[in-house]
Amino acid sequence: MFKCAIKILLAVLVTALLIACARNAGAATPGAEALLKQSDAYRNGWPSYVVRVKITDYEAGKADEEHLYEVSQKGTDKTYVEFLSAREKDEHLLMLGDDMWVYLPDTSRPIRITPLERLTGDASNGDVARTNYAADYTPVYVRTEKVGAVECYVLDLSARRKGATYHRILYWLRVPDARPVRAEFYLTSGKHIKSATFDEYEMREGKMLLRKLTLYDEIRHDSHSVLEYSGAVQRALPDKLFYQGRTDPF
């Protein structure tokens, strides 16, 4: 009788311990959706804004080309990109939902493109025009690990809409504030084609925003592109800016 009572007591204690451990693990595991939304704020400071992006392409460690763009974004589904470099004069790009077009001065109709297609160097169209990951990807918390001396949450993002630039992203976010630190980008085939480091941030109108991002080609390892963001400002953008039927720059 006594031995039976001891067994029951031990069973109850073990069950209680397992429940407590499960609860603590659940409390320690961060909400992936909340982290991803928080991280997006470092790249998209306001619901409607304008920012300039300078992209410098490097080959074998030497600067090769430089391009300048002005990006106007409204919500998560509307982006207008004006090409400002002299040799790309009058070119512009438009994203509406899952669709994307480029407008060229010597063509009468817009050309449909994909977010994954190359914009310049190692930067895809979506790297500039499609930066709201919470709208495009389903995140899963994987683990916590250090990148250098920085403690990071690691999220595994899988595309949940056809307009997403990449099929899968591994994303490292700084533990205290979900600030992006690095990323790895994968194709549907599983091939790791590109990596990114989020190098510098700055305060703009009370917002901490990304200032410098580097994209590394994982196929040709001697190539990378540096994206520098400047002049980010909140702005009310008219819907006519995002009209697909337009053929002229705004």
VENNORWO-V848903 format. One record per residue. PHI is phi as a letter, one per 20 degrees, with the letter a starting at -180 (NA if undefined). PSI is psi in whole degrees, -180 to 180 (none if undefined). Layout:
# VENNORWO-V848903
PHI	PSI
PHI	PSI
This chain:
# VENNORWO-V848903
NA	-45
f	-44
f	-37
f	-41
f	-40
f	-44
f	-43
f	-43
f	-43
f	-40
f	-41
f	-42
f	-42
f	-43
f	-44
f	-39
f	-42
f	-40
f	-42
f	-42
f	-42
f	-41
f	-42
f	-39
f	-40
f	-38
f	-33
f	-25
f	119
f	158
f	115
f	-42
f	-44
f	-41
f	-43
f	-43
f	-41
f	-40
f	-33
f	-29
f	-22
f	-18
d	-21
c	89
f	-24
b	161
f	-27
b	121
b	170
c	140
b	149
e	141
c	120
d	127
d	123
d	122
e	138
c	136
c	126
l	38
n	-2
d	141
f	130
d	-58
c	158
c	135
c	148
c	136
c	150
d	122
d	123
d	123
c	136
c	115
m	-154
d	-5
c	4
c	120
c	133
c	126
d	119
e	130
e	122
d	-14
f	146
g	-40
f	-10
d	20
g	136
m	7
e	146
b	162
c	143
c	132
d	127
c	110
m	-122
e	3
d	151
b	139
c	154
d	141
d	123
d	143
f	-24
e	12
c	146
e	-19
c	149
f	151
d	124
f	135
c	175
d	156
f	-29
f	-20
f	151
f	129
e	-55
a	143
l	-126
e	9
e	125
e	165
g	-43
f	-23
f	-24
d	-41
e	-9
c	87
d	11
e	88
f	-32
f	-27
e	-25
d	-20
c	150
e	119
e	146
c	130
f	131
d	-54
a	178
d	132
b	167
e	140
d	104
m	-121
d	4
e	121
f	129
c	148
e	141
d	123
d	143
d	113
d	130
d	138
f	134
d	4
b	153
f	-21
e	-3
f	142
f	-44
d	156
f	-35
b	145
c	133
e	128
c	124
d	121
d	135
f	134
g	-45
f	-31
b	9
m	25
f	129
g	137
d	-49
b	167
b	153
c	136
d	136
c	148
e	173
g	-32
f	-13
n	-5
f	133
e	106
d	-21
b	149
c	162
b	146
c	137
e	99
e	-39
b	149
c	158
b	158
e	131
c	115
l	44
n	5
d	138
e	116
c	153
f	133
d	-31
b	133
c	138
d	131
d	130
d	131
f	119
e	1
e	-52
d	102
f	-4
e	15
c	137
b	162
c	138
d	124
d	122
d	127
d	137
b	157
m	24
f	131
b	141
f	134
b	137
f	117
d	131
f	148
f	-28
f	-20
f	-28
d	24
f	119
f	-26
f	-9
f	146
d	-10
d	152
f	151
f	none
